[in-house]
C-alpha cells in the first residue's frame, strides 16, 4: 500500500499558478474581443467626449455631483480599457514564453 502525502502550500501555489496561466491562455480570444470592443464605436471616444462636456457642469466643489459622476465614468472607462490592454499583453507574453 502506498502512503499518500499532503502537498505543501508551495506546491499548491505552484499548481494554482499553472492553472491560472492555462485559464488566461484559454481566455485570450475573449480578452482580445473585449479589447477590440472597447476601442470601437462610441466606447472608444466616450471618455474624451465626456471630458469635453465637463465644463458645462458645475465643478465638484460647487454642488457638482454630476461633475463628480462624469469624472468617475471617465476614470472607469479609461481604467477598464487600460486593464484589458495590459491583460492581453500579459497573456500574449505567456503564450510567447510557452512557444519558446
N, C-alpha and C positions, 0 to 999 in steps of 0.2 A: 504494500500500500504506500502511496506517495503522500508526503506531507505538504499541505498547501500553505504557502507563505502569504502573509498580508503585504500588499505593496506599500512602499514608503510614500510619504507625502510628495517627495521629489519625483518619484516615478509616476504618481498620479498626475502631478502638474505637467510633466513631460507628455503624458498621454493626452491630457486636455489641450495642451498647446498644439499637438499634432492634429487633433480633431478640429480645433479652431482654424488651423491652416486649411484643412481639407474643406471645411464648410465655406470659408472665404473664397477659395478657388471655385467651388461649386456655384457660388453666388455671383461670380464675375460678370456673366452676361446680364444678370438683373441689375447689378451695380452700374454697368455701362448704360443700360436703358434708362435708369433713373437720372444718371448724369446727363444724358442727352436730352431728356425731357426738361431738366432744369435749365438747359441752355437754349431751349427752343421757344418760339412764340412769345407770349406776354410774360411768361415766367422769367425769361432771360432779361427783360428790361424792368420788371416790377420794382425792384429796389431803387433803381435810378429814377423811375417815373414817380414813385412816392417821395423820394428825396427832393425832387424838383417842386413838389407840391407843398412841402413843409413850410415855406414862407407864408403860405396862405392861412396857416393855422396859428392860433395863439401859442407863444412859446411855453415850454413846460412850466416855467416859474410864474406864469400868469393864467392859472386855471387851464392849463394846456393838456388835459388828459388826452384829447385826440392827437396832439403833437407827440406825446409820450408813446401812445399806442402805435402810431405810424412808425416811430423810431424802432419800436420793438419788432414790427413786421419787417422792416428793412434789415435789422440785425439778424433776425431769424432766417430770412431768405438768403442773405449772404453767407451766414454760418452753415446752413444746410448745403448750399451749393459747394462751399469750400470743403465740407466734410466729405461729400461724395467724390470730389476731385482727389482728395488725399487718400480715400479708401480705395479707389480704382488704382491709383498709383502704387499703393502698398501691396495690393493683391497681384497686380501685374509684376511687381518685383518678386513676389513669392513664386509665381509661375516661372519667371525667368530663372530664378535660383534652382528650381526643380529641374528645369531643362538643361542646366549647365552641368 
